Amino acid sequence: MSVALSWPAILPLPTMNGYGIEDKPRIVRTDMESGTARQRRTSTQAPADISVRWVFSLYEYALFESWLEHRAGYGANWFNIAYLGGVGLVPCEARFREGKAPAKFQNGAIVVVTATLE
């Protein structure tokens, strides 16, 4: 898949706090009436869910909201972003799993946004 939309360079990447990767299963298991269960591979590239957390200023949050609604289809469209893998920052294609990411305002000037990307 080739995606033209990218994460805005002016916005920070997700923080390490709250970051996590959960791989999806790549095999299907079938239990048999007798004998050992059978397993088969379903794909070579299974998607993963990535838990992310951003800390934005009010200005950055306004840019994020605008980008999310008008460019990213309120989270439904795929976009390019770098994620932290075992070899460092790796470019990937992602989209928001549940659409809009919830935001929590702290101290009136900081906005914390958490989401799950796939």
C-alpha positions in Angstrom: 0.0 0.0 0.0 1.3 3.4 -0.9 0.1 6.2 1.4 0.5 9.9 0.5 -0.5 11.4 3.9 2.2 11.8 6.5 2.3 12.7 10.2 2.9 16.5 10.4 6.6 17.2 10.8 5.8 20.1 13.1 4.1 17.8 15.7 6.1 15.6 18.1 6.3 11.8 17.8 4.6 9.7 20.6 6.3 9.7 24.0 8.0 6.6 25.5 5.6 6.8 28.4 2.6 4.6 27.6 4.1 3.2 24.4 3.5 -0.4 23.6 3.3 -2.8 20.6 1.0 -5.8 20.6 1.4 -8.1 17.6 -1.6 -9.8 16.1 -1.6 -13.6 15.8 -0.1 -14.9 12.5 -1.4 -18.5 12.9 -4.7 -20.2 13.1 -5.1 -23.2 15.4 -7.6 -26.0 14.8 -8.2 -28.5 17.5 -8.7 -32.1 16.2 -11.0 -34.7 17.8 -8.0 -36.9 18.3 -4.3 -36.3 18.0 -2.4 -33.0 18.0 -4.0 -29.7 16.9 -3.1 -28.3 13.5 -1.7 -24.9 13.0 -1.2 -22.9 9.8 0.2 -19.5 9.0 -2.3 -16.8 8.0 0.1 -14.1 6.8 3.7 -13.1 6.6 2.9 -9.5 7.7 0.4 -9.3 10.5 -0.7 -5.9 11.7 0.1 -4.8 15.2 -1.7 -2.5 17.6 0.6 0.3 18.9 -0.4 2.2 22.1 0.8 5.8 21.8 0.7 8.9 23.9 1.4 12.5 22.8 2.0 15.5 25.0 1.0 18.6 23.1 0.9 22.3 23.8 -2.4 24.0 23.1 -1.1 25.2 19.7 0.2 21.7 18.8 -3.1 20.2 19.9 -5.0 22.6 17.6 -2.8 21.6 14.7 -3.3 17.9 15.6 -7.1 18.3 15.8 -7.2 20.0 12.4 -5.0 17.4 10.8 -6.9 14.5 12.3 -10.3 15.8 11.1 -9.5 17.4 7.7 -6.5 15.3 6.5 -6.7 12.0 8.3 -10.5 11.6 7.9 -11.1 11.8 11.6 -8.6 8.9 12.1 -9.9 6.6 9.4 -7.3 7.3 6.8 -3.8 5.7 6.6 -0.8 7.9 7.2 3.0 7.5 7.3 4.6 7.9 10.8 7.8 6.6 12.4 7.4 4.2 15.3 9.9 2.8 17.7 10.9 -0.8 16.9 13.7 -3.0 17.9 16.1 -1.3 15.5 15.1 2.3 16.4 12.7 4.5 14.6 11.0 2.7 11.7 8.8 4.3 9.1 5.4 2.6 8.8 1.8 3.1 7.6 -0.8 3.5 10.4 -4.3 4.6 11.2 -6.2 5.3 14.3 -7.9 2.2 15.6 -11.0 3.9 17.1 -11.0 7.1 15.2 -10.6 10.2 17.3 -8.1 10.1 20.1 -9.2 11.1 23.6 -7.5 14.2 25.1 -7.0 15.2 28.7 -6.1 18.8 29.5 -3.5 19.3 32.3 -2.5 22.6 33.9 -4.4 24.5 31.2 -1.5 24.5 28.8 -0.7 20.8 28.2 -2.9 18.3 26.4 -2.2 14.6 26.7 -3.6 12.5 23.8 -3.7 8.7 24.0 -4.7 6.4 21.1 -4.1 3.0 19.6 -2.7 2.9 16.0 -2.8 -0.2 13.8 
